[in-house]
Amino acid sequence: MIPPRVAIVVQRYGVEVLGGAEDAARALAEHLTAVADVHVITTCATQYTTWANVYPPGVSQLSGVTVHRFPVDRPRDWQQAYQNAGRFWQQTHTLIEEMAWIQENGPFSATLLHFIHQAAPDFDAFVFFTYLYASTFFGLPLVAAKAVLVPTAHDEPFLYADAYRLLFHLPRHIVYLTEAERDIVHRVTGNGRVPHTVAAIGLNAPADVSAVRFCQKYGLSGDFLLYGGRIVPAKNVPELLEFFQRYQAEHGRDLKLVLMGHSDFPLPPHPDIVPIGFVSEQDKFDALKAATAVIQPSHYESLSIIILQAWLMGTPVIVNGHCAVTKQQCRRSHGGLYYSQYDEFAAILNRLLDDADLRAALGCQGQQFAQTTYSWDTIVAQYTAIFAELMGN
């Protein structure tokens, strides 16, 4: 049997790109090479804040995947765009105005869209990652009959827009990362009749993981919380910083907050806040193994990969109770605790720091959940069945 020819369309793609949806798209692309001829259609951008063209346009190879890169038509000023978005979504607006905002939000690439349109007959399936961005919104309708949407949706204001509600009715199949994401999208968009599958991602870790190596490299000793990802207001990091500083002022524990990733705002010069920037995969997993707990403060997640990787390392997690998805994951796995306000945040830290048995139990339960739920063999089989459905097999 000839393997299907699959195109994955995603806003950014590459080893240097940091982002949950982008990481998931790259991991899926690389694992699908076992069963399909996989191509990625993406932009030349590495940063979602500017969409500035960094990679050269053209065709290249990355880990067995053929990557087609196209320049973004126009970069953006993130601060201005953030302010404009806040004003725009607080007002009433027409469908045409929403579509114009989506184009402005980007990344909009006319050459990328032209390629999708021209290449439609050459592929058996197009997998679009992230409903929010212009590459999906304008690209998916061009190949709707072959389209699979991986929305990575949150319960956020954008999801309620008429333009996005219409988008969710167009694909042949939708892949949700969690049941909670599926339930949110069905409630908001009313598109429960579109065939769908709940299929997250598989988990891999380096063979050699060392907590000691991480602590020695970064000069750490004792307990520390670990945050990994984009250090931005949209991920609720400012509240995390506020809560942590207040906790230390009140309790004075031997505890650090290690921030792993790039920040787009100035961080407070606190002796217990340790920013380490962008790190290698090896350092990341070493950090996950070494952490007392991994914390995810975001209100809006469709699936938090860093949480799953923490569980894979046997490390407990702390999540924001306002996020339905991560809260549900903690309840299903019994691998973490959640807070909704400062007093709960402080109580969780005290309990975890004072009870090593509880930390070990949560970490063990999370690890069992991650190992049994997030198998790449299962995920690849689910996508293979979806491609067969699209091809009429």
MIVEXVEX-74963 format. One line per 4 residues: number of its first residue (from 1); their letters; for each residue z, y, x of C-alpha. Coordinates in pm, 1 decimal, decimal comma. Example, Ala and Ser with C-alpha at 12.3 -4.5 7.8 and 13.67 -1.06 7.14 Angstrom:
# MIVEXVEX-74963
1) AS) 780,0/-450,0/1230,0 ~ 714,0/-106,0/1367,0 .
***
This chain:
# MIVEXVEX-74963
1) MIPP) 0,0/0,0/0,0 ~ -91,0/345,9/129,8 ~ 226,6/556,6/166,3 ~ 244,0/868,1/-51,1 .
5) RVAI) 156,7/1201,7/102,6 ~ 448,1/1434,6/31,6 ~ 487,4/1808,4/85,9 ~ 834,7/1960,4/97,9 .
9) VVQR) 832,9/2333,7/26,0 ~ 1136,1/2523,0/151,6 ~ 1201,6/2888,3/237,6 ~ 1315,7/2825,3/600,4 .
13) YGVE) 1292,2/2520,3/822,5 ~ 1396,4/2438,6/1176,3 ~ 1668,6/2332,9/1414,6 ~ 1784,3/2695,9/1449,8 .
17) VLGG) 1809,3/2748,3/1073,5 ~ 2161,5/2740,1/928,0 ~ 2193,3/2681,6/554,3 ~ 2298,5/2403,5/318,1 .
21) AEDA) 1972,1/2373,1/125,0 ~ 1768,2/2405,8/442,9 ~ 1974,6/2137,6/618,3 ~ 1928,9/1908,6/318,4 .
25) ARAL) 1552,8/1968,0/313,7 ~ 1518,8/1890,1/684,0 ~ 1732,4/1576,6/662,7 ~ 1534,3/1453,0/362,3 .
29) AEHL) 1201,0/1523,3/529,2 ~ 1296,5/1330,0/841,9 ~ 1427,8/1029,1/650,6 ~ 1129,9/1015,7/414,1 .
33) TAVA) 899,5/961,4/713,7 ~ 997,9/592,9/687,0 ~ 815,6/563,6/353,0 ~ 576,0/860,9/330,5 .
37) DVHV) 343,0/1092,1/520,8 ~ 569,5/1397,2/515,7 ~ 461,3/1759,2/556,1 ~ 677,5/2070,9/524,8 .
41) ITTC) 537,3/2397,4/391,4 ~ 756,0/2689,7/493,6 ~ 766,5/3042,0/631,3 ~ 801,6/3178,2/983,4 .
45) ATQY) 1148,1/3315,4/902,7 ~ 1480,1/3192,2/1040,8 ~ 1716,2/3439,4/866,5 ~ 1740,7/3479,7/489,9 .
49) TTWA) 1885,3/3828,5/534,6 ~ 1563,3/3979,5/668,3 ~ 1290,3/3712,6/628,3 ~ 1163,7/3846,5/960,5 .
53) NVYP) 886,7/3631,7/1107,8 ~ 1026,7/3451,8/1414,6 ~ 839,7/3124,6/1442,6 ~ 467,5/3144,4/1517,8 .
57) PGVS) 241,0/3062,0/1222,9 ~ 43,0/2740,6/1227,9 ~ 94,0/2364,4/1233,5 ~ 352,8/2190,8/1452,1 .
61) QLSG) 550,9/1868,9/1472,0 ~ 928,8/1836,4/1444,1 ~ 1099,7/1496,3/1446,9 ~ 800,0/1316,8/1300,1 .
65) VTVH) 735,2/1578,8/1030,9 ~ 422,8/1796,1/1018,8 ~ 533,3/2155,8/964,0 ~ 300,7/2424,2/824,3 .
69) RFPV) 437,4/2774,9/880,8 ~ 313,7/3093,4/716,1 ~ 417,6/3454,6/776,1 ~ 628,0/3639,3/520,0 .
73) DRPR) 432,1/3935,5/385,9 ~ 717,0/4181,8/419,9 ~ 1068,1/4159,6/568,5 ~ 1362,2/4307,7/383,0 .
77) DWQQ) 1672,6/4513,0/448,7 ~ 1955,8/4280,4/346,0 ~ 2213,6/4550,2/269,7 ~ 1969,1/4744,1/56,7 .
81) AYQN) 1848,6/4427,6/-116,2 ~ 2209,4/4322,9/-188,6 ~ 2288,5/4659,3/-346,4 ~ 1965,0/4660,5/-545,6 .
85) AGRF) 2032,7/4309,3/-675,3 ~ 2377,8/4408,3/-795,6 ~ 2241,7/4703,6/-988,0 ~ 1940,4/4513,6/-1122,1 .
89) WQQT) 2125,0/4215,0/-1267,8 ~ 2382,4/4436,7/-1438,9 ~ 2106,5/4593,1/-1647,9 ~ 1875,9/4461,3/-1916,3 .
93) HTLI) 1527,3/4383,7/-1789,3 ~ 1197,0/4236,1/-1897,3 ~ 1041,7/3910,9/-1778,6 ~ 789,4/4108,2/-1571,5 .
97) EEMA) 1070,8/4303,8/-1405,2 ~ 1252,3/3978,9/-1323,2 ~ 939,5/3835,9/-1162,8 ~ 896,6/4152,9/-957,1 .
101) WIQE) 1256,9/4121,4/-839,0 ~ 1201,3/3758,0/-736,9 ~ 897,6/3861,1/-532,8 ~ 1099,1/4138,3/-367,0 .
105) NGPF) 1390,0/3901,5/-302,0 ~ 1145,8/3678,9/-116,0 ~ 1041,0/3517,0/93,7 ~ 698,0/3601,8/-44,1 .
109) SATL) 402,3/3473,5/155,6 ~ 57,6/3504,0/3,5 ~ -88,6/3268,2/264,3 ~ 176,2/3004,8/188,8 .
113) LHFI) 97,9/3020,0/-182,0 ~ -275,5/3004,7/-112,4 ~ -221,7/2695,2/101,7 ~ -23,0/2521,7/-175,2 .
117) HQAA) -298,6/2596,9/-425,2 ~ -576,1/2477,7/-194,1 ~ -386,4/2167,7/-77,9 ~ -290,8/2048,5/-426,6 .
121) PDFD) -546,2/1761,7/-429,6 ~ -434,2/1644,5/-83,7 ~ -74,0/1557,8/-172,7 ~ 79,7/1311,0/-415,9 .
125) AFVF) 398,9/1511,0/-461,7 ~ 540,4/1855,0/-383,9 ~ 919,2/1875,4/-346,4 ~ 1047,3/2233,0/-388,7 .
129) FTYL) 1391,6/2323,1/-254,7 ~ 1600,8/2603,4/-405,4 ~ 1504,3/2751,5/-741,3 ~ 1611,5/3102,8/-643,7 .
133) YAST) 1347,9/3193,9/-385,4 ~ 993,2/3321,1/-422,6 ~ 841,0/3026,1/-236,3 ~ 960,2/2798,1/-519,7 .
137) FFGL) 922,4/3036,1/-812,7 ~ 559,8/3124,9/-737,9 ~ 462,2/2802,3/-563,6 ~ 582,2/2539,4/-809,7 .
141) PLVA) 365,4/2651,8/-1106,0 ~ 55,6/2607,1/-886,9 ~ 120,6/2231,5/-864,4 ~ 350,9/2170,9/-1161,7 .
145) AKAV) 188,8/1835,9/-1246,6 ~ 298,6/1701,2/-904,7 ~ 616,8/1903,4/-863,0 ~ 970,5/1782,5/-799,3 .
149) LVPT) 1234,8/2056,5/-807,9 ~ 1557,1/2030,7/-607,3 ~ 1717,8/2346,2/-749,4 ~ 2047,9/2356,9/-553,7 .
153) AHDE) 2170,1/2562,7/-849,0 ~ 2508,1/2725,0/-903,2 ~ 2666,2/2879,5/-1210,0 ~ 2556,1/3227,5/-1103,5 .
157) PFLY) 2398,3/3528,1/-1282,0 ~ 2044,2/3453,0/-1157,9 ~ 2040,6/3117,6/-1336,9 ~ 2066,0/3293,9/-1673,2 .
161) ADAY) 1750,3/3501,4/-1620,6 ~ 1458,0/3425,6/-1852,1 ~ 1221,8/3384,6/-1557,4 ~ 1431,7/3111,2/-1399,3 .
165) RLLF) 1498,9/2937,3/-1730,6 ~ 1122,9/2906,5/-1774,9 ~ 1083,6/2765,8/-1422,3 ~ 1315,0/2474,9/-1500,0 .
169) HLPR) 1080,0/2349,7/-1772,2 ~ 774,9/2320,8/-1544,4 ~ 831,4/2039,1/-1290,6 ~ 756,9/1672,3/-1354,4 .
173) HIVY) 1098,5/1576,1/-1218,7 ~ 1422,5/1749,3/-1118,1 ~ 1663,5/1617,4/-855,6 ~ 2020,4/1741,0/-888,7 .
177) LTEA) 2266,0/1705,0/-603,8 ~ 2565,5/1639,1/-830,1 ~ 2643,4/1565,6/-1194,3 ~ 2818,7/1901,8/-1217,6 .
181) ERDI) 2502,0/2084,6/-1107,8 ~ 2298,7/1889,8/-1365,3 ~ 2542,7/1975,9/-1643,3 ~ 2538,2/2346,2/-1555,0 .
185) VHRV) 2158,0/2364,0/-1548,9 ~ 2119,9/2171,9/-1874,8 ~ 2372,9/2397,3/-2044,7 ~ 2213,1/2719,9/-1924,9 .
189) TGNG) 1841,1/2635,3/-1937,0 ~ 1828,3/2377,3/-2215,6 ~ 1581,2/2164,6/-2019,1 ~ 1746,4/1826,2/-2059,6 .
193) RVPH) 1412,9/1668,6/-2158,3 ~ 1263,8/1704,4/-1808,8 ~ 1308,7/1369,7/-1626,9 ~ 1583,2/1398,1/-1370,1 .
197) TVAA) 1777,8/1208,2/-1106,9 ~ 2111,5/1280,0/-942,4 ~ 2047,3/1213,7/-573,2 ~ 2232,2/1405,8/-306,9 .
201) IGLN) 2167,5/1347,6/60,6 ~ 2258,8/1075,4/306,1 ~ 2510,3/1132,1/579,9 ~ 2472,1/1075,7/951,6 .
205) APAD) 2708,2/1151,9/1238,1 ~ 2671,8/1130,5/1616,4 ~ 2787,2/802,2/1766,4 ~ 3026,1/981,5/1999,2 .
209) VSAV) 3265,8/1219,8/1824,5 ~ 3570,7/1363,0/2002,4 ~ 3839,4/1593,4/1864,7 ~ 3987,6/1631,5/2212,5 .
213) RFCQ) 3654,0/1742,3/2356,1 ~ 3622,7/2018,7/2095,4 ~ 3975,4/2149,4/2146,4 ~ 3933,4/2153,9/2523,1 .
217) KYGL) 3597,5/2329,6/2504,3 ~ 3723,1/2608,6/2277,4 ~ 4078,1/2635,0/2408,0 ~ 4249,2/2521,6/2087,4 .
221) SGDF) 4577,8/2340,3/2037,7 ~ 4779,6/2267,5/1727,9 ~ 4663,2/2288,8/1368,1 ~ 4354,1/2475,4/1253,9 .
225) LLYG) 4149,9/2526,0/940,8 ~ 3772,7/2506,5/985,9 ~ 3509,4/2699,9/794,5 ~ 3147,3/2617,9/872,6 .
229) GRIV) 2840,9/2790,4/732,2 ~ 2714,9/3137,8/663,3 ~ 2993,2/3391,8/716,0 ~ 2888,3/3622,6/434,0 .
233) PAKN) 3042,7/3781,3/123,4 ~ 2827,9/3556,1/-98,9 ~ 3027,7/3258,3/32,3 ~ 3356,6/3435,5/-50,6 .
237) VPEL) 3456,2/3450,5/315,6 ~ 3622,6/3795,4/286,9 ~ 3873,1/3651,4/39,0 ~ 3939,9/3359,1/273,4 .
241) LEFF) 4011,4/3602,8/556,1 ~ 4239,2/3808,2/330,4 ~ 4430,9/3502,3/208,6 ~ 4468,9/3360,3/559,1 .
245) QRYQ) 4600,2/3685,3/707,6 ~ 4843,8/3725,9/419,1 ~ 4961,8/3366,9/464,2 ~ 5023,1/3416,2/834,6 .
249) AEHG) 5207,9/3743,0/771,9 ~ 5436,9/3568,7/523,1 ~ 5479,7/3228,4/690,2 ~ 5391,9/3273,8/1058,3 .
253) RDLK) 5276,7/2914,1/1104,9 ~ 5119,6/2777,5/1423,9 ~ 4778,3/2774,3/1259,0 ~ 4431,4/2904,6/1341,8 .
257) LVLM) 4127,3/2971,1/1124,1 ~ 3815,0/2868,4/1313,9 ~ 3489,6/3018,8/1183,1 ~ 3177,1/2823,5/1274,3 .
261) GHSD) 2853,7/3014,3/1210,4 ~ 2707,1/3362,4/1233,4 ~ 2874,6/3655,4/1058,0 ~ 2685,6/3939,7/894,7 .
265) FPLP) 2994,9/4163,9/873,6 ~ 3268,8/4263,7/1121,8 ~ 3552,9/4012,1/1142,2 ~ 3916,5/4128,6/1158,8 .
269) PHPD) 4065,4/4126,3/1512,5 ~ 4341,4/3881,9/1420,5 ~ 4482,8/3656,4/1696,7 ~ 4471,8/3351,3/1469,3 .
273) IVPI) 4110,5/3400,7/1354,5 ~ 3874,6/3232,2/1600,0 ~ 3498,5/3286,7/1551,6 ~ 3292,1/3044,0/1762,2 .
277) GFVS) 2943,7/3129,9/1635,9 ~ 2656,9/2886,5/1590,4 ~ 2730,7/2546,9/1749,0 ~ 2541,5/2227,7/1825,8 .
281) EQDK) 2553,3/1924,3/1595,9 ~ 2777,7/1751,9/1849,7 ~ 3023,0/2041,4/1856,2 ~ 3015,6/2062,0/1477,4 .
285) FDAL) 3118,1/1700,1/1427,9 ~ 3376,0/1726,1/1705,1 ~ 3519,1/2026,0/1519,6 ~ 3521,5/1841,7/1187,8 .
289) KAAT) 3710,8/1555,9/1349,1 ~ 3962,1/1789,6/1515,5 ~ 4037,0/2014,7/1216,3 ~ 4356,2/1981,9/1018,0 .
293) AVIQ) 4146,2/2058,8/710,1 ~ 3802,3/2195,4/633,7 ~ 3795,0/2482,7/386,5 ~ 3514,6/2587,3/152,2 .
297) PSHY) 3603,5/2915,9/-26,9 ~ 3271,7/2961,5/-208,5 ~ 3255,9/2998,4/-585,7 ~ 2892,6/2886,1/-594,4 .
301) ESLS) 2787,1/2553,1/-444,2 ~ 2545,8/2288,1/-565,5 ~ 2663,0/2052,3/-292,4 ~ 2865,6/2143,2/12,6 .
305) IIIL) 2730,7/1939,0/303,7 ~ 3010,2/2051,7/535,1 ~ 3262,9/1899,0/294,8 ~ 3080,1/1566,2/292,4 .
309) QAWL) 3059,8/1568,9/671,3 ~ 3430,8/1646,7/692,5 ~ 3507,5/1344,4/475,7 ~ 3278,5/1132,0/691,1 .
313) MGTP) 3505,7/1228,1/982,5 ~ 3817,9/1141,1/779,2 ~ 3927,1/1504,8/744,9 ~ 4071,7/1642,7/418,1 .
317) VIVN) 3918,9/1948,3/253,3 ~ 4035,9/2252,8/61,6 ~ 3798,4/2409,5/-191,2 ~ 3792,5/2697,8/-433,9 .
321) GHCA) 3883,9/2580,7/-782,7 ~ 3642,1/2831,2/-935,7 ~ 3350,4/2620,2/-807,8 ~ 3289,4/2340,8/-1058,8 .
325) VTKQ) 3087,3/2130,4/-815,7 ~ 3326,8/2117,4/-520,1 ~ 3625,7/2085,0/-753,1 ~ 3458,6/1785,3/-918,3 .
329) QCRR) 3385,0/1632,2/-577,5 ~ 3752,9/1658,2/-481,3 ~ 3857,1/1495,1/-806,4 ~ 3604,6/1211,4/-770,4 .
333) SHGG) 3686,3/1141,2/-408,8 ~ 4061,5/1216,0/-405,2 ~ 3977,7/1365,0/-67,7 ~ 4080,8/1726,7/-111,3 .
337) LYYS) 4281,7/1992,6/-288,8 ~ 4170,7/2309,7/-465,5 ~ 4312,6/2655,1/-532,1 ~ 4225,0/2939,8/-765,8 .
341) QYDE) 4460,7/3212,5/-643,4 ~ 4660,7/3306,0/-335,5 ~ 4986,7/3135,3/-436,1 ~ 4803,4/2803,0/-474,5 .
345) FAAI) 4624,8/2859,5/-143,3 ~ 4957,6/2912,9/34,0 ~ 5120,1/2613,0/-135,8 ~ 4831,5/2386,1/-29,2 .
349) LNRL) 4856,7/2500,0/332,9 ~ 5233,3/2443,2/339,9 ~ 5197,5/2098,7/187,5 ~ 4922,1/1985,2/423,4 .
353) LDDA) 5089,9/2123,1/733,2 ~ 5422,2/1960,0/643,9 ~ 5293,0/1618,9/530,8 ~ 5089,3/1422,1/783,8 .
357) DLRA) 5081,9/1119,1/551,0 ~ 4918,2/1325,0/277,7 ~ 4656,3/1456,3/521,7 ~ 4579,4/1101,6/634,0 .
361) ALGC) 4555,7/970,0/277,4 ~ 4322,8/1247,2/161,9 ~ 4104,3/1204,5/469,7 ~ 4083,4/827,5/425,9 .
365) QGQQ) 3995,3/853,3/56,3 ~ 3732,7/1117,0/128,0 ~ 3582,6/902,0/402,3 ~ 3553,4/599,6/173,7 .
369) FAQT) 3388,9/814,8/-93,3 ~ 3138,6/965,9/150,5 ~ 3045,1/635,3/308,9 ~ 2983,8/458,4/-23,0 .
373) TYSW) 2820,0/744,3/-215,5 ~ 2591,4/908,8/39,8 ~ 2376,4/632,2/185,0 ~ 2030,0/728,3/311,4 .
377) DTIV) 1890,8/392,7/199,2 ~ 1992,1/476,0/-157,7 ~ 1858,6/832,9/-142,6 ~ 1521,4/730,1/4,5 .
381) AQYT) 1486,5/458,3/-260,7 ~ 1549,9/714,3/-535,8 ~ 1281,4/948,9/-403,1 ~ 1039,8/658,5/-355,8 .
385) AIFA) 1080,2/573,6/-724,8 ~ 1018,1/937,0/-821,1 ~ 696,4/950,7/-613,6 ~ 578,2/625,0/-773,2 .
389) ELMG) 642,1/776,8/-1115,8 ~ 437,1/1085,9/-1028,9 ~ 152,7/871,1/-894,7 ~ 152,7/654,9/-1207,3 .
393) N) 255,7/339,2/-1021,4 .
***
